[in-house]
């Protein structure tokens, strides 16, 4: 059995055209719409998820950093960072203080930190995890470096100098519609599945309990409504890939009772507490 806790590390507002792109527009128009959009979503949580399992403690993503408020942390030349995100993270909101308030030392007590992907609001908290085994997909690692990575929404120049994650491939057994997985625990009840689209190499974490399965989706989708309506976020570089991911998650949920837990869904904690599955 495993217990999952949503750990909020501040909030972020994004443009509505970022959260849900026009499905009849080309990729370039969808991305341009984000920069030109002048509306904001409500403040969205920046969740990481702590998993307490018989084999140890596991964390999915490292959240955002309060240093985003420091001039120069976000690239001044990047229109997305300057015009299209509004981040609110206090120092005590960062994942290190949050875990320590729960009696957990992030440098010693975790078996693994699993990164869904290396976008800024998922990876800026890496500095709290020196000495921790960190897992990221090989493909996401490859696309997140240098100028290419920064243009894609990662901040590799802000990663700790010691950051050298375990770069994994999906060579494990199938799970529902996912042909390959990456096992995280020896008992096979926690595993990663490829969910590309939002970013190449994006992956999600699945936690199976006796009666309920939890799908920790990162940014594969922003909420259940978008998943069910097959609406892809505005920054995806490949609509076909993103739609395949959404359809795979939905199919997985039809195969077993599954609680969907994205990283920025305001209703994630309610669904987690009440075990509201995709079939409800």
C-alpha positions as a LaTeX table, in Angstrom:
\begin{tabular}{lrrr}
\hline
Residue & $x$ (\AA) & $y$ (\AA) & $z$ (\AA) \\
\hline
Unk1 & 0.00 & 0.00 & 0.00 \\
Unk2 & 1.09 & 3.55 & $-0.69$ \\
Unk3 & $-0.05$ & 6.92 & 0.64 \\
Unk4 & 0.05 & 10.00 & $-1.57$ \\
Unk5 & 0.26 & 13.58 & $-0.32$ \\
Unk6 & $-0.07$ & 16.64 & $-2.54$ \\
Unk7 & 2.61 & 19.15 & $-1.53$ \\
Unk8 & 1.93 & 22.62 & $-2.90$ \\
Unk9 & 4.95 & 24.80 & $-3.72$ \\
Unk10 & 3.34 & 28.15 & $-4.48$ \\
Unk11 & 1.09 & 29.10 & $-7.37$ \\
Unk12 & 1.29 & 30.21 & $-10.97$ \\
Unk13 & $-1.00$ & 32.06 & $-13.34$ \\
Unk14 & $-0.75$ & 31.28 & $-17.03$ \\
Unk15 & $-2.52$ & 32.54 & $-20.11$ \\
Unk16 & $-5.79$ & 30.77 & $-20.96$ \\
Unk17 & $-4.40$ & 30.03 & $-24.42$ \\
Unk18 & $-1.52$ & 28.24 & $-22.70$ \\
Unk19 & $-3.81$ & 26.09 & $-20.59$ \\
Unk20 & $-6.00$ & 25.18 & $-23.58$ \\
Unk21 & $-4.90$ & 25.89 & $-27.13$ \\
Unk22 & $-7.17$ & 26.26 & $-30.14$ \\
Unk23 & $-7.36$ & 22.79 & $-31.62$ \\
Unk24 & $-7.99$ & 24.16 & $-35.14$ \\
Unk25 & $-4.83$ & 26.28 & $-35.17$ \\
Unk26 & $-1.34$ & 25.37 & $-36.33$ \\
Unk27 & 1.41 & 25.02 & $-33.74$ \\
Unk28 & 2.94 & 28.42 & $-34.47$ \\
Unk29 & $-0.43$ & 30.17 & $-34.08$ \\
Unk30 & $-1.11$ & 28.35 & $-30.81$ \\
Unk31 & 2.22 & 29.46 & $-29.38$ \\
Unk32 & 1.93 & 33.01 & $-30.65$ \\
Unk33 & $-1.51$ & 33.23 & $-29.03$ \\
Unk34 & 0.08 & 32.62 & $-25.63$ \\
Unk35 & 2.39 & 35.62 & $-25.96$ \\
Unk36 & $-0.39$ & 37.86 & $-27.30$ \\
Unk37 & $-3.00$ & 36.75 & $-24.75$ \\
Unk38 & $-3.75$ & 39.40 & $-22.12$ \\
Unk39 & $-6.01$ & 37.34 & $-19.87$ \\
Unk40 & $-4.89$ & 35.16 & $-16.98$ \\
Unk41 & $-6.13$ & 31.94 & $-15.49$ \\
Unk42 & $-6.94$ & 31.86 & $-11.82$ \\
Unk43 & $-3.86$ & 31.11 & $-9.67$ \\
Unk44 & $-3.06$ & 27.46 & $-10.25$ \\
Unk45 & $-1.28$ & 25.34 & $-7.64$ \\
Unk46 & 2.22 & 24.06 & $-8.28$ \\
Unk47 & 1.98 & 20.55 & $-6.87$ \\
Unk48 & 4.59 & 17.97 & $-6.17$ \\
Unk49 & 3.45 & 14.58 & $-4.90$ \\
Unk50 & 4.97 & 12.66 & $-2.02$ \\
Unk51 & 4.49 & 8.89 & $-2.10$ \\
Unk52 & 4.96 & 6.89 & 1.10 \\
Unk53 & 5.51 & 3.25 & 0.16 \\
Unk54 & 6.75 & 0.16 & 1.99 \\
Unk55 & 10.03 & 0.50 & 0.09 \\
Unk56 & 10.54 & 4.14 & 1.04 \\
Unk57 & 9.61 & 7.72 & 0.22 \\
Unk58 & 9.33 & 8.95 & $-3.35$ \\
Unk59 & 8.69 & 12.46 & $-4.64$ \\
Unk60 & 7.36 & 13.46 & $-8.05$ \\
Unk61 & 8.83 & 16.81 & $-9.21$ \\
Unk62 & 10.63 & 19.48 & $-7.22$ \\
Unk63 & 8.31 & 22.44 & $-7.72$ \\
Unk64 & 9.14 & 26.09 & $-8.28$ \\
Unk65 & 11.63 & 28.40 & $-6.55$ \\
Unk66 & 11.09 & 31.70 & $-4.78$ \\
Unk67 & 14.12 & 32.95 & $-6.71$ \\
Unk68 & 11.88 & 33.56 & $-9.71$ \\
Unk69 & 11.21 & 36.92 & $-8.04$ \\
Unk70 & 14.89 & 37.86 & $-8.35$ \\
Unk71 & 15.66 & 39.90 & $-11.49$ \\
Unk72 & 17.62 & 37.77 & $-13.94$ \\
Unk73 & 16.46 & 34.37 & $-12.70$ \\
Unk74 & 13.94 & 34.21 & $-15.54$ \\
Unk75 & 15.59 & 35.10 & $-18.88$ \\
Unk76 & 14.95 & 38.76 & $-19.69$ \\
Unk77 & 15.00 & 38.07 & $-23.43$ \\
Unk78 & 12.44 & 35.24 & $-23.40$ \\
Unk79 & 8.91 & 36.53 & $-24.22$ \\
Unk80 & 7.23 & 33.56 & $-22.56$ \\
Unk81 & 8.92 & 34.14 & $-19.20$ \\
Unk82 & 8.44 & 37.90 & $-19.36$ \\
Unk83 & 4.84 & 38.01 & $-20.61$ \\
Unk84 & 3.11 & 34.70 & $-20.03$ \\
Unk85 & 3.76 & 33.42 & $-16.50$ \\
Unk86 & 2.98 & 35.02 & $-13.15$ \\
Unk87 & 4.67 & 33.04 & $-10.37$ \\
Unk88 & 4.10 & 33.40 & $-6.64$ \\
Unk89 & 6.40 & 31.32 & $-4.43$ \\
Unk90 & 7.49 & 32.43 & $-0.95$ \\
Unk91 & 10.72 & 30.98 & 0.51 \\
Unk92 & 8.70 & 28.76 & 2.87 \\
Unk93 & 6.66 & 27.49 & $-0.09$ \\
Unk94 & 9.66 & 25.80 & $-1.64$ \\
Unk95 & 9.77 & 22.03 & $-1.51$ \\
Unk96 & 12.72 & 21.84 & 0.89 \\
Unk97 & 11.02 & 23.76 & 3.71 \\
Unk98 & 7.72 & 22.02 & 2.95 \\
Unk99 & 9.24 & 18.57 & 3.34 \\
Unk100 & 11.19 & 19.54 & 6.45 \\
Unk101 & 7.97 & 20.80 & 8.04 \\
Unk102 & 6.73 & 17.22 & 7.53 \\
Unk103 & 9.81 & 15.77 & 9.24 \\
Unk104 & 11.47 & 14.73 & 5.96 \\
Unk105 & 15.06 & 15.60 & 5.03 \\
Unk106 & 15.05 & 15.99 & 1.22 \\
Unk107 & 18.78 & 15.19 & 0.98 \\
Unk108 & 18.62 & 11.94 & 2.96 \\
Unk109 & 15.13 & 10.48 & 3.29 \\
Unk110 & 13.94 & 9.97 & $-0.29$ \\
Unk111 & 14.53 & 6.82 & $-2.32$ \\
Unk112 & 13.99 & 8.72 & $-5.57$ \\
Unk113 & 12.97 & 12.11 & $-6.87$ \\
Unk114 & 11.15 & 11.40 & $-10.13$ \\
Unk115 & 10.99 & 14.31 & $-12.58$ \\
Unk116 & 8.00 & 14.30 & $-14.90$ \\
Unk117 & 9.95 & 16.80 & $-17.02$ \\
Unk118 & 12.42 & 19.63 & $-16.57$ \\
Unk119 & 10.29 & 22.73 & $-17.14$ \\
Unk120 & 11.08 & 25.53 & $-14.70$ \\
Unk121 & 8.06 & 25.06 & $-12.41$ \\
Unk122 & 8.88 & 21.38 & $-11.95$ \\
Unk123 & 12.68 & 21.57 & $-11.74$ \\
Unk124 & 13.57 & 24.90 & $-10.10$ \\
Unk125 & 13.43 & 23.21 & $-6.69$ \\
Unk126 & 16.28 & 20.83 & $-7.53$ \\
Unk127 & 18.73 & 22.68 & $-5.28$ \\
Unk128 & 17.08 & 21.08 & $-2.24$ \\
Unk129 & 17.99 & 17.54 & $-3.28$ \\
Unk130 & 21.75 & 17.22 & $-3.37$ \\
Unk131 & 22.60 & 13.58 & $-2.67$ \\
Unk132 & 19.16 & 12.28 & $-3.70$ \\
Unk133 & 18.78 & 9.82 & $-6.56$ \\
Unk134 & 16.96 & 11.76 & $-9.28$ \\
Unk135 & 15.25 & 10.14 & $-12.25$ \\
Unk136 & 14.37 & 11.79 & $-15.59$ \\
Unk137 & 13.68 & 10.32 & $-19.01$ \\
Unk138 & 16.60 & 10.21 & $-21.42$ \\
Unk139 & 14.63 & 12.09 & $-24.06$ \\
Unk140 & 13.57 & 14.89 & $-21.72$ \\
Unk141 & 17.15 & 15.29 & $-20.49$ \\
Unk142 & 18.37 & 15.57 & $-24.07$ \\
Unk143 & 15.92 & 18.35 & $-25.06$ \\
Unk144 & 16.31 & 20.41 & $-21.88$ \\
Unk145 & 19.88 & 21.65 & $-22.28$ \\
Unk146 & 21.32 & 24.93 & $-23.52$ \\
Unk147 & 19.44 & 27.42 & $-25.64$ \\
Unk148 & 17.10 & 24.72 & $-26.94$ \\
Unk149 & 16.06 & 23.85 & $-23.40$ \\
Unk150 & 15.57 & 27.47 & $-22.38$ \\
Unk151 & 13.44 & 28.18 & $-25.45$ \\
Unk152 & 11.35 & 25.15 & $-24.48$ \\
Unk153 & 10.70 & 26.43 & $-20.94$ \\
Unk154 & 13.51 & 24.83 & $-18.93$ \\
Unk155 & 16.13 & 26.84 & $-17.05$ \\
Unk156 & 19.30 & 24.71 & $-17.36$ \\
Unk157 & 21.54 & 27.64 & $-16.42$ \\
Unk158 & 19.91 & 27.58 & $-12.96$ \\
Unk159 & 20.34 & 23.85 & $-12.31$ \\
Unk160 & 22.74 & 22.96 & $-9.47$ \\
Unk161 & 26.27 & 22.13 & $-10.63$ \\
Unk162 & 25.96 & 18.66 & $-9.11$ \\
Unk163 & 22.77 & 17.80 & $-11.02$ \\
Unk164 & 23.42 & 14.53 & $-12.88$ \\
Unk165 & 20.18 & 12.54 & $-12.87$ \\
Unk166 & 19.65 & 8.90 & $-13.67$ \\
Unk167 & 18.42 & 9.05 & $-17.27$ \\
Unk168 & 16.01 & 6.23 & $-17.92$ \\
Unk169 & 14.35 & 4.49 & $-20.84$ \\
Unk170 & 11.06 & 2.63 & $-20.80$ \\
Unk171 & 11.99 & $-1.03$ & $-20.88$ \\
Unk172 & 9.54 & $-2.43$ & $-18.33$ \\
Unk173 & 6.37 & $-4.44$ & $-18.92$ \\
Unk174 & 3.20 & $-2.97$ & $-20.47$ \\
Unk175 & 0.44 & $-1.40$ & $-18.39$ \\
Unk176 & $-2.92$ & $-0.96$ & $-20.06$ \\
Unk177 & $-2.44$ & 1.05 & $-23.27$ \\
Unk178 & 1.18 & 1.86 & $-22.42$ \\
Unk179 & 3.42 & $-0.61$ & $-24.23$ \\
Unk180 & 6.41 & $-0.02$ & $-21.96$ \\
Unk181 & 6.98 & 1.28 & $-18.44$ \\
Unk182 & 9.83 & 2.03 & $-16.07$ \\
Unk183 & 9.49 & 0.29 & $-12.68$ \\
Unk184 & 10.26 & 2.53 & $-9.72$ \\
Unk185 & 9.64 & 0.03 & $-6.91$ \\
Unk186 & 10.62 & $-3.62$ & $-6.74$ \\
Unk187 & 7.04 & $-4.71$ & $-6.17$ \\
Unk188 & 6.04 & $-3.03$ & $-9.44$ \\
Unk189 & 3.25 & $-0.97$ & $-7.93$ \\
Unk190 & 4.94 & 2.37 & $-8.70$ \\
Unk191 & 6.11 & 2.87 & $-12.25$ \\
Unk192 & 6.60 & 5.56 & $-14.87$ \\
Unk193 & 4.84 & 5.70 & $-18.24$ \\
Unk194 & 5.73 & 7.87 & $-21.26$ \\
Unk195 & 3.30 & 10.78 & $-21.69$ \\
Unk196 & 4.98 & 13.05 & $-24.26$ \\
Unk197 & 3.37 & 16.08 & $-25.85$ \\
Unk198 & 3.60 & 18.93 & $-23.37$ \\
Unk199 & 7.33 & 18.37 & $-23.72$ \\
Unk200 & 9.31 & 15.61 & $-25.45$ \\
Unk201 & 10.18 & 12.88 & $-22.98$ \\
Unk202 & 7.52 & 13.93 & $-20.47$ \\
Unk203 & 6.53 & 11.05 & $-18.21$ \\
Unk204 & 3.90 & 10.36 & $-15.57$ \\
Unk205 & 4.00 & 8.22 & $-12.45$ \\
Unk206 & 1.43 & 5.53 & $-11.69$ \\
Unk207 & 0.80 & 4.28 & $-8.15$ \\
Unk208 & $-1.31$ & 1.16 & $-7.78$ \\
Unk209 & $-3.04$ & 0.40 & $-4.49$ \\
Unk210 & $-5.38$ & $-2.48$ & $-3.73$ \\
Unk211 & $-8.57$ & $-0.78$ & $-4.91$ \\
Unk212 & $-7.48$ & 2.51 & $-6.50$ \\
Unk213 & $-4.77$ & 3.59 & $-8.92$ \\
Unk214 & $-3.31$ & 7.09 & $-8.92$ \\
Unk215 & $-2.03$ & 8.70 & $-12.11$ \\
Unk216 & 0.41 & 11.51 & $-11.28$ \\
Unk217 & 0.24 & 13.26 & $-14.61$ \\
Unk218 & 2.65 & 16.19 & $-14.34$ \\
Unk219 & 1.65 & 18.47 & $-17.21$ \\
Unk220 & 0.39 & 15.76 & $-19.55$ \\
Unk221 & $-2.92$ & 17.55 & $-19.03$ \\
Unk222 & $-3.93$ & 20.38 & $-16.73$ \\
Unk223 & $-7.19$ & 18.88 & $-15.47$ \\
Unk224 & $-9.80$ & 16.18 & $-15.98$ \\
Unk225 & $-12.07$ & 18.39 & $-18.09$ \\
Unk226 & $-9.35$ & 19.05 & $-20.67$ \\
Unk227 & $-8.49$ & 15.36 & $-20.74$ \\
Unk228 & $-12.07$ & 14.31 & $-21.37$ \\
Unk229 & $-12.61$ & 17.00 & $-24.02$ \\
Unk230 & $-9.30$ & 16.08 & $-25.73$ \\
Unk231 & $-8.00$ & 19.66 & $-25.57$ \\
Unk232 & $-4.23$ & 20.00 & $-25.77$ \\
Unk233 & $-2.31$ & 22.79 & $-24.03$ \\
Unk234 & $-1.05$ & 25.65 & $-26.16$ \\
Unk235 & 2.66 & 24.93 & $-25.96$ \\
Unk236 & 2.63 & 21.36 & $-27.23$ \\
Unk237 & 4.87 & 20.96 & $-30.25$ \\
Unk238 & 2.97 & 18.00 & $-31.70$ \\
Unk239 & $-0.80$ & 17.77 & $-31.45$ \\
Unk240 & $-0.93$ & 14.16 & $-32.64$ \\
Unk241 & 1.51 & 13.05 & $-29.95$ \\
Unk242 & $-0.35$ & 15.02 & $-27.28$ \\
Unk243 & $-3.72$ & 13.61 & $-28.31$ \\
Unk244 & $-2.31$ & 10.09 & $-28.26$ \\
Unk245 & $-1.12$ & 10.74 & $-24.70$ \\
Unk246 & $-4.53$ & 12.06 & $-23.63$ \\
Unk247 & $-6.25$ & 9.09 & $-25.21$ \\
Unk248 & $-3.84$ & 6.67 & $-23.52$ \\
Unk249 & $-4.49$ & 8.19 & $-20.10$ \\
Unk250 & $-8.25$ & 8.04 & $-20.67$ \\
Unk251 & $-7.99$ & 4.41 & $-21.81$ \\
Unk252 & $-5.91$ & 3.56 & $-18.77$ \\
Unk253 & $-8.63$ & 5.07 & $-16.58$ \\
Unk254 & $-11.27$ & 2.94 & $-18.25$ \\
Unk255 & $-9.27$ & $-0.17$ & $-17.49$ \\
Unk256 & $-8.95$ & 0.34 & $-13.73$ \\
Unk257 & $-10.29$ & 2.84 & $-11.15$ \\
Unk258 & $-7.87$ & 5.75 & $-11.57$ \\
Unk259 & $-7.56$ & 9.09 & $-9.77$ \\
Unk260 & $-5.95$ & 11.68 & $-12.05$ \\
Unk261 & $-3.54$ & 14.05 & $-10.28$ \\
Unk262 & $-2.02$ & 16.70 & $-12.58$ \\
Unk263 & 0.49 & 19.21 & $-11.27$ \\
Unk264 & $-1.67$ & 22.34 & $-11.67$ \\
Unk265 & $-5.23$ & 21.20 & $-11.06$ \\
Unk266 & $-7.02$ & 23.21 & $-8.32$ \\
Unk267 & $-9.27$ & 20.20 & $-7.63$ \\
Unk268 & $-6.49$ & 17.61 & $-7.33$ \\
Unk269 & $-6.48$ & 17.56 & $-3.53$ \\
Unk270 & $-10.24$ & 17.05 & $-3.43$ \\
Unk271 & $-10.04$ & 14.16 & $-5.89$ \\
Unk272 & $-7.17$ & 12.68 & $-3.92$ \\
Unk273 & $-9.01$ & 12.93 & $-0.60$ \\
Unk274 & $-12.28$ & 11.59 & $-1.98$ \\
Unk275 & $-10.72$ & 9.08 & $-4.41$ \\
Unk276 & $-12.71$ & 10.47 & $-7.32$ \\
Unk277 & $-11.80$ & 8.39 & $-10.34$ \\
Unk278 & $-11.91$ & 9.17 & $-14.04$ \\
Unk279 & $-14.99$ & 6.99 & $-14.42$ \\
Unk280 & $-17.04$ & 9.12 & $-11.98$ \\
\hline
\end{tabular}
